[in-house]
Amino acid sequence: MNNSIGKRLEQYTIKRPQEVLIITIDLNDEQDKIAVFKGFSSSLMRPTASDPDIPVLPDEAIILSIDRIASPYNPESPRYIQQGISWEDMQVLLLEVDV
C-alpha cells in the first residue's frame, strides 16, 4: 500500500511543502477534486473519511489532471505553478524527488 498513487503524491508534497496538488479524478463515472498538501489528502467535493487507512485517492481512480499550486492555497485566487499535468508527466516529477 505504500506505493499506491495516493501515498506517492502525499510523499511528493512532504518533499515539496511549498506546493499543493489539486488532482481531478474520475471514480465510477463521478468526478472529484482532491487536494494534497504536506502529506495529507482531502476531497474538495465530498466528505473525507476520518480514518487515515481509507484512501482519499483509490488506485482504481482515473487521474484526469493534476495542478501544482504554490502554497498557501487560496481557492479564490490560486497561484498556479503548472496546470493540467497528466499522470505520465507527474510520474517524472515524482522520480525527481525519489518517490
Backbone torsions as a table, in degrees:
resi	resn	phi	psi	omega
1	MET	NA	-21.4	-178.3
2	ASN	-66.7	-20.8	179.5
3	ASN	-99.7	15.6	178.7
4	SER	-65.5	158.5	-179.7
5	ILE	-57.6	-47.4	-179.1
6	GLY	-59.8	-44.4	-179.9
7	LYS	-65.0	-38.7	178.8
8	ARG	-64.2	-42.0	179.0
9	LEU	-67.3	-37.1	176.4
10	GLU	-64.0	-42.8	178.0
11	GLN	-62.4	-38.0	177.3
12	TYR	-57.8	-44.9	-177.5
13	THR	-73.5	-20.6	172.1
14	ILE	-69.8	-40.5	-179.4
15	LYS	-78.3	-20.8	177.5
16	ARG	-128.7	71.2	-174.5
17	PRO	-67.1	-11.2	178.0
18	GLN	-82.0	0.4	-178.4
19	GLU	-118.7	145.8	169.7
20	VAL	-116.7	134.6	175.4
21	LEU	-102.9	131.4	171.8
22	ILE	-112.3	114.9	-174.6
23	ILE	-109.0	125.0	175.2
24	THR	-98.7	124.1	-177.1
25	ILE	-125.5	163.7	170.0
26	ASP	-120.5	122.8	178.8
27	LEU	-132.2	112.8	-178.8
28	ASN	55.3	46.3	178.4
29	ASP	64.7	20.9	174.0
30	GLU	-123.8	134.1	177.8
31	GLN	-86.7	150.7	175.4
32	ASP	-145.7	156.1	172.5
33	LYS	-120.1	132.7	-177.1
34	ILE	-123.3	130.5	174.3
35	ALA	-96.6	134.9	176.8
36	VAL	-125.1	123.8	-176.7
37	PHE	-150.6	128.3	177.7
38	LYS	49.0	42.0	173.8
39	GLY	87.6	5.1	-179.5
40	PHE	-123.5	146.3	178.6
41	SER	-118.1	145.1	178.2
42	SER	-150.9	136.0	176.4
43	SER	-73.7	139.5	177.0
44	LEU	-94.9	-6.0	-174.2
45	MET	-120.7	-13.4	-179.0
46	ARG	-148.1	166.5	-179.7
47	PRO	-60.9	143.1	176.5
48	THR	-102.8	131.4	-179.8
49	ALA	-61.4	142.2	178.7
50	SER	-77.3	-16.8	178.6
51	ASP	-80.6	114.2	-177.7
52	PRO	-65.9	-13.5	178.3
53	ASP	-80.2	-12.3	176.4
54	ILE	-90.8	112.7	-175.0
55	PRO	-68.0	135.9	175.3
56	VAL	-75.0	-33.4	178.7
57	LEU	-115.1	91.2	179.8
58	PRO	-67.1	149.3	-179.0
59	ASP	-61.5	-24.0	-179.6
60	GLU	-81.2	-5.6	178.1
61	ALA	-69.5	147.6	175.7
62	ILE	-99.3	120.5	178.8
63	ILE	-80.7	119.4	179.5
64	LEU	-86.9	-41.6	177.0
65	SER	-165.7	160.7	178.3
66	ILE	-132.0	133.5	174.6
67	ASP	-112.4	134.7	173.5
68	ARG	-99.7	125.3	-175.5
69	ILE	-127.1	140.0	177.4
70	ALA	-70.8	138.3	176.9
71	SER	-90.1	153.4	2.6
72	PRO	-74.2	144.9	-177.7
73	TYR	-80.3	123.3	175.1
74	ASN	-118.7	106.8	-176.7
75	PRO	-61.2	-22.8	178.6
76	GLU	-73.3	-29.7	-175.7
77	SER	-151.8	70.6	-178.3
78	PRO	-67.0	143.9	176.5
79	ARG	-103.4	95.4	-174.4
80	TYR	-73.6	134.0	169.9
81	ILE	-90.0	-43.1	-179.2
82	GLN	-158.4	137.5	-178.4
83	GLN	-119.3	151.2	171.7
84	GLY	66.6	35.1	-179.7
85	ILE	-74.2	136.7	175.5
86	SER	-80.8	162.1	177.3
87	TRP	-60.1	-38.1	179.8
88	GLU	-61.6	-44.3	179.4
89	ASP	-69.4	-33.9	179.3
90	MET	-66.3	-32.5	179.5
91	GLN	-62.2	-32.2	176.4
92	VAL	-64.3	-42.9	178.4
93	LEU	-65.7	-36.5	177.7
94	LEU	-63.1	-40.6	179.1
95	LEU	-66.7	-33.5	179.5
96	GLU	-61.5	-32.4	179.5
97	VAL	-102.9	12.2	175.6
98	ASP	60.9	50.3	177.1
99	VAL	-117.6	NA	NA
